[in-house]
Each structure stands twice: as structure tokens, then as C-alpha cells.
Amino acid sequence: MDETSDEPPTSAVLLDNCHFSQVVFNNVEKFYVPGGDITCYYTLTQNIVPRGKDWVGIFRVGWKTTREYYTFMWAPLPSDAHSDAAVQQQIQFKAYYLPKDDEYYQFCYVDQDGVVRGASVPFQFRAEIEDDILVVTTQGEVEEIELQNKNLHKENEELKASCASLQKQNIDLQEELNKTQELQNSLESLRSNAEKLELELNSLKKENKHLKELDDSKEAELHQLKEQIQNVTSDKERLETRLKAALDHLDQLQSQVLNYEKEVENLSHMDHDKTEQLESLKEENRQLRMTRTQQKEQNKEPERCMEYLKGTEAKLSLCLSHCLQNEQQQNCDLMKELEEQKRLFQILQAKKNEADEENRKLREENDGLLRHLSQAREVSSFSVVSQAQASIPAREAGGLLFGNPYCAAGANLGARAAGVASIRKCPMCDEVFPEDIETSQYEAHVQSHLLECPLCSESFEKSNKQVFDDHIFCHGLE
């Protein structure tokens, strides 16, 4: 047996399925002397690739499988294992492990799969026959030996022919086995690919189902957002109506205040005229007194005239006092009414501020809804966003979503009430423009922040370039 304790790899492959032509044994003696080491020489042809578990065994002639080895040695790997040329190798068997009988044995090269790749001619382990020994045989024995030699030669030829046929069959079987192995590998690869494709198909089905569910949820969310936009639009229209009515009422009150101011101014002029008349009357009275004094000094007789003058003066003073009281009462009533109008104006101003605050909150909510719609990035959402953006008018000064009403109607009145000049503000970059700027310049500035679709003329902000690109892409899908 081998010096190592490891068992060589064997198999139950029969002799007919072995390949004896891939390893060729050289210089095999007809017999080896017992008790001595023997060296086995063999050649690795181009048809075999040596591996680490290949081995060379000694088999008794008549073996059927590689499990019937008598002893073995591990085959050393050649220095150039990948060379295309034939490689000469040798291995030595120790005498201790060799057979002791005189049966016929042969060398066999077995690969690590347990398949025989080459076999030698038979040999024996016996002592060498002396050449000088004379053997005497009879004529009958000679003829019998010659007949046996002929039969053995014939059997040898038949065995050679059978071995050649077996080698050819083995080569054909090996080729068919290689083809079968290739087909089996292809089949395994196809099965593996089919399993991968099936897994990918299942994954795609699940993803498609998930996308359908997501699309349904997006459609429901889009429907809800449409309803919210409709509600916001109706609230906007209602607030616009209320604001317009409040502005009309404010205009009426302002016109009344102006009328009252004119009346107060007229009354002031009248009061001034009355005062001047009173002063002139007092001066005339003083002159009359002086004249009376002079007349008293000159002539004290016309007392009745003086009494008449006193009565006239008293009546005139009484008339003047009544006129002054009436004018003061009228002035007091006008001041009260003016204070009441001012109080009403302050109330309306507070209501206007509340409406502005509510309008601002609605604008912020509307902007949030528009941003949410733009993030959905669905084909239906693009038209909704464009309509919502197209429905937003240019914001005026003061930050109102629906425009500053003091710029269109009652601009001079609103400017006097607020005490500041009317201004315009860009709704995109919040740049402030003076009132005297031309409308075309203001519109050109606002238009520079927008992108207009060449197909449907919808406008988009340049900051939402992705929404504009998706909108153009949707036109390409139609």
C-alpha cells in the first residue's frame, strides 16, 4: 500500500468506460525481480490535464473497477502543467509494498475522479531465468508450444483490435459525454436564466401593482386638491365681492366726508364774515357813541334819538348773538357728525385690514396647494397648476393676492387716507416699482420671470423649470 494514510479517489466506473490512450507507460519490463524497488515511467499526452489527486496504481490483471488496486503512489504534478507538449514523468514503488506472488499485474494512471486514463502492458514479479539453462523438449511439446504461441498471438491480435476498438469507443463516448455535459450546462444555465426571469417578472408584477395603487391614491388626492382649489376660488370670489362692497361704501363715506369738510369750510368762512360784520358793527357803535358824546357835548337835547339808537343797538346785539349761537350750534353738530364719520372710517379701515390679513392667509394656503400640486408631477396636475397660476392676478403694492384695490378705483382717495404714494410690486421677485412707471415696462418685467408654452400658451414660473419641462413632455406624448 501507499506510504500515506489517505485513500486515493476511486469510482465504480467499469473498464469499458476508461480512457487508456491519454497516459502512455514507457519501458515496462516483462517481469520485475521481487525484493527490489521498481520505477514506473509514463508520458502525459496533450489530452489530459494533470491534477493534484491523480495517482498511479498497480492492479492485478482482470480488474474491473479502480477500487481493486493493490498499491498506489500519488502522481507528482509536472513543472509546466499547462504545456501543450507531452510530459515525461516517473514514480518509484518501494519493494515493501509490491506483490509477492507471480501473478500478472499492470500500471494504471487514475485521475482524481477515479477514472483510468492509461494502462501499461502486463508484467510479473519473479526471478530472472538463466539463459544457459538447457531445456529439453520433445517434438510433440514443441508443436504444442508453437500451437499455443500461434493461439496466443492470434488472441493478442484480437485483444489489440478489441483494445483499439474500445479506445475508439471510449473516445466517441468521451466526446458524447462532453457534448452531453455541455448540453446539461446549457440547460442548467437556461433554467437559471428562466428562474431569474420569473423572479424579475414577479417583481415587476408587484411593482406594477404597487404603482397602480399609488396612481389610484394620487388620483384621489388630486380630486381632493381640485375640490380644495374650487373652495378656495369660491372663497376668493366671495371675499372679492365683500371687499368691493366695502370699498364702494368707503368711497361713499369719503365723498360724504369731503362734502362735510366743504360745508365746515363754508361755515368757517361765514363765521369769519359774521365776525368781521360784528367788528364793523362794534366799530360803528363806537363811532356812534363818540358821535353821541360829541353831540351831548354840543347838544344834549335829542335824547329820544339816543334812546332810539340804544334800542337799535340792543336789537342788533341780540340778533348778532342769536346768529352766533346758531352758527356755533351748527359747527358743533358738523364736528360731531365729522367725528362719527371718522369713527366709521376707522371701523372700515380695521375691516379692510382684517380682509387684507384673511386675503394674505388665503394666498399662502393657495401657494401651498399649488406647490403640492406641482410636486405630484402627473399629467392631469400640470393643467391644474397652470390654470391656478394663470388665475392668479399680478399682485400690487401691500402684498395682496388679488391686487391692491386702491390702485384701480379710488387711488387718490386711498393715497390720501394712507398718507403714502401708490406703488407696484413684482409678484415674483418683490421688486417695488413707482406709480409713474409705464404698464408695458411693468408687464415686461413680470413676463421675464415666466416661461410660456409654445403649444397651449400656458405660463410657468422660471423657478419651476421642471414643471415646464414635464408639461412640454406631456404634449409630446399626445
Buried (B, 14 or more C-beta within 10 A) or exposed (E): EBEEEEEBBBBEBEBEBBBBBBBBBEEBEEBBEBEEEBEBBBBBBEEBEBEEBBBBBBBBEEBEBBEEBBBBBBBEBEEEEEEEEEBEBEBEBEEEBBBEEEBBBBBBBBBBBBBBBBBBEBBBBBEEEEEEEEEEEEEEEEEEEEEEEEEEEEEEEEEEEEEEEBBEEBBEBBEEEEEEEEEEEEEEEEEEEEEEEEEEEEEEEEEEEEEEEEEEEBEEBBEEBBEBBEEBEEBBEEBBEEBEEBBEEBBEBBEBBEEBEEBBEEBEEBBEEBEEEBEEBEEEBEEBEEEBEEBEEEEEEEEEEBEEBEEEBEEBBEEBEEBBEEBEEBBEEBEEBBEEBEEBBEEBEEBBEEBBEBBBEBBEEBEEBBEBBBEBEBEBBBBBBBEBBEEBEEBBBBBBBBBBBBBEEBBEBBBEBEEEEBBBBBBBEEEEBEEEEEEEEBEEBBEEBBBEBEEEEBBBBEEBEEBBEBBBEBEEEE
